Each structure stands twice: as structure tokens, then as C-alpha cells.
Amino acid sequence: MKKANRTVLFILAALLFLPAMTNAQQYEPTVGQEGKDVIWVPTPEDLVQAMLDSAKVTSSDYVMDLGSGDGRIVIAAAKRGARAVGIEYNPDMVELSKRNAEKAGVSDKATFLNADLFATDLSKATVITMYLLPQLNLKLRPTILDLKPGTRVVSHSFTMGDWSPDQTIEKEGRTAYLWIVPAKVQGTWTWQSNPGDAALNLTQTFQIISGTLKLDGKDFPIKDAGLDGNHIRFSANEQKYSGRVTGNTIEGTVKAGDREQKWSATLRNTSKP
């Protein structure tokens, strides 16, 4: 008798749990529904692909989508072979995304976390995608600028204030923006080979740089300057310099006419951009 009662109770409990489980499986988001910081509006599939194309996503990338919604950007990145992680505050969206990734056959590459994007470690990302509001982009900007130089950031619709994008993407009436996190180069760099005779003084505003090159006591303004992640280039005194920034060191080549030689410099004094 006791065994029969236990069986009946088990069946009743299962029947009570089944509707809740079925509702969770049938969850469908509504365009415009309220979220923690934004409403949910999905990025069109053609723009998703254009965003990933602009960031040059490959199988070697680690993509993080901030506010991943139904998981479409994460899934698209995973289909390209990238490891991709979606950060989403709505737990129902997270479960929906996991099911979508399973249907797409990319569960091994796509991960979804129920988390606050402002409390999430982004340091592993080589690519960050997002569709947030301008004030949220600005709130994230200091964290993004501290990421590894060369990290690509793509935002649907909204900019980063006075940090000008490196590329603007237009697709079927929609706009997205690409930034490449620049190395920190502001300050005085002295040549390792002859530190007393050469110094590069740089001023930096995000990826825009200007300054002077001091050679043998003479100052030459730098021209045609650019900073692409950790790659720097400029011209001065009719010579073309290019190099790679690694922490407090630049190593590269300088061309003067047909001649080319190596150069390297070390950051001695820094100031905030």
C-alpha cells in the first residue's frame, strides 16, 4: 500500500512539473521585449554575416557577443569554426540559444552564459560583438580599450562616442561599426641603438597619433601616421617607418629610398592619452 502511494505521488509530481518544462522549451522571445538594460531587437542575418566579415572572424578567433539574445551571432561565428561565447542576462534566452546552437550543430563551439556583461571577463576575446545602447557602449569603452591591442569590436547601430570607428558597415539600410583596439603608444620612445641621438615623441587619441621624431638634435614632424592595433607606421625626414608594438617596445623597419634597415625603440616616459 505504501509503495502504491509513493508511485501515485511520483506521477502527480511529474504531471505538475511537465507544463513548466514544456513552457520553457516553447519559450519564444518577442521583438521589443524588455531586458535588463535594453529591449530585444535581433540583428538581421545578413548584417550578422557582414559584421563577422568586417572583423575577419576565422577558426582561430574567440568571439564574445555581449547581450547575445537568441544566440544568432554566436552561432554564426561558431559555424565559421570560431570558439564563441554569448553573454545574456535573461535565463530563458540562454536556454533558447543553447537549443538553437544544438539544432545548428555547433554546441561544441558555442557557449552561452547567464551573466551580467559588465561583470564578465572579456580578456580572452579576439572579437567582441554587441547591439547595445550608446551609453552602455561608453560604459564598456574603458574596459575594451584595456584589451589586447588588435582585438576587433563590432557594434550594430551604435557608436563609441568620440572614438571614431575604423570601418563603417552598411547592409540593407542597417549600419554597424568596427573598431580595432589600439596599442598604447603615447609618450617618448628612445632608440635602443643610439638612445642619445634619436627620440620619438607621440601624442595619441585612440588610434590617431601625431608627434615628432628627433634625430641628431633636429625635430621632424611625423606624417602619414597610423596605428592599427599594435602595428604603427609614420614618415619623418623623408624616411618611412613601420613597426610592431609589444608592450614598451617597438621593433620594425625604416626605408629611405631603396635602403631598408631595422629599428627598435623603448618607451621611456608615458602620459595619458
KADAGI-V120383 format. One line per field, one symbol per residue. ss: DSSP state (a for helix, b for strand, c for the rest). psi: psi as a letter, one per 30 degrees, with the letter a starting at -180 (. if undefined). burial: 1 if it has 16 or more other C-alpha atoms within 10 Angstrom, else 0. A space follows every 10 residues. Layout:
ss: ???
psi: ???
burial: ???
This chain:
ss: caaaaaaaaa aaaaaaaaaa aaaaaccccc cccbccccbc ccccaaaaaa aaaacccccc cbbbbbcccc caaaaaaaac ccbbbbbbcc aaaaaaaaaa aaaacccccb bbbbccaaac ccccccbbbb cccaaaaaaa aaaaaccccc cbbbbbcccb ccbcccbbbb bccbbbbbbb ccccccbbbb bccccccbbb bbbbbccbbb bbbbbccbbb bcbbbbbbcc bbbbbbccbb bbbbbbccbb bbbbbbccbb bbbbbbbbbb ccc
psi: eeeeeeeeee eeeeeefeee eeeefgkklk kfkkaefllj jkkkeeeeee eeeefhkaff ljkkkjifbg geeeeeeefg flkkkkjkfj eeeeeeeeee eeefggfffk kkkjlkffgk jgffkfkkll illefeeeef eeeefflkkf kkkkkkekah bgjklfkkkk jhglklkkkk klljfkakkk kfeifffkkj jkkkjcgkll alkjkhfkkk kklhkljjcg kkklkkhgkk kllkkjcgkk kalkkjbfkk lllklkjekl lk.
burial: 0000000000 0000000000 0000000000 0000000001 0110001111 1101101100 1111111111 1111111111 1111111111 0111111111 1000011011 1111101000 0100111111 1110001100 0001101111 1111111111 0001100110 0000111111 1111111111 1100000111 1111111011 1111000011 0110111111 1111110001 1111100011 1101000000 0011111001 000
